Amino acid sequence: MTQPPPGQFPPQGQPGQNPAGGYPPPGAVPPPPPGYPQPGAVPPPPPGYQQPAPGYQQPAPGFPPAGAVPPGQGYPPAGAVPPPGYQPQPGYGAPGPATPAFDPSKVSPLGWAVVGASLLTLIASFFNFWSVSVKTVYSSGSTGYSGWSLWWWIPVLIALAVGVVYLLGLIGVVKPGQVKSEWLFYGAAISFVLMILVLIHTFAYDGPGGLFGGIGSLDDTGLSVGPGFGVWFALVTTLALTYVTLLNAEVSGGKVPFKLPVPGFLAKPAPGSGR
């Protein structure tokens, strides 16, 4: 091979010829390897590809097309009608557990008797369990302690708890079987026994610090000390509560120490109760 004269470049090869050494001429683009498309050629679409409708515009890079669902969410776009069989994602518009509705028409007369006896015991507790009456020629008056004084509130609270638990069972907050019907009977019986002790205490109670000790009934002083109307009222209501809870335990199949006949007006089932 001849060398070029000093200061001159070697002659360029002709098109299609490689210079010495097998290198492409300067500025030439090497051909792609076998299997790759030629530069500027559009690759063919993959199998199953469908041509877009006329007028379709390619979205900008990085943005989903209008109306497209973001990946991973699975919610239909606003205003769209979900397809048949669509199931909402957990926590998305799904209704919570239904709250049991209370239907008073389905409560039997015996059930109302349990709630009523408990409520009447609460009302009786606001009257005087122990009273002091003053009667003179010119005037008269009385004062005393209600059922929420000293320890007398204990049987009242037990009777109220029996009624509340039974009412929660009617509403559906307390599920069947969580509280046995005989437990309500025993609670009412304890309330009645304690109310008898309260009555005895009001006979023996002489007031704060024994202030009215030895008076007992009207005499020359014009004073009368003893049990008030409220304790007698509460004694009757707790007895009634014990009775109706016993009948309720019998009707419900509870285990009670003895049984009493259920009166017809209490044994009558509520309309629509199916019993």
Secondary structure, 3 states (H helix, E strand, C coil): CCCCCCCCCCCCCCCCCCCHHHCCCCCCCCCCCCCCCCCCCCCCCCCCCCCCCCCCCCCCCCCCCCCCCCCCCCCCCCCCCCCCCCCCCCCCCCCCCCCCCCCHHHCCHHHHHHHHHHHHHHHHCCCEEEEEEEECCCCEEEEEEECCCCCCHHHHHHHHHHHHHHHHHHHCCCCCCCCCHHHHHHHHHHHHHHHHHHHHHHHHCCCHHHCCCCCCCCCCCCEEEEECHHHHHHHHHHHHHHHHHHHHHHHHCCCCCCCCCCCHHHHCCCCCCCC
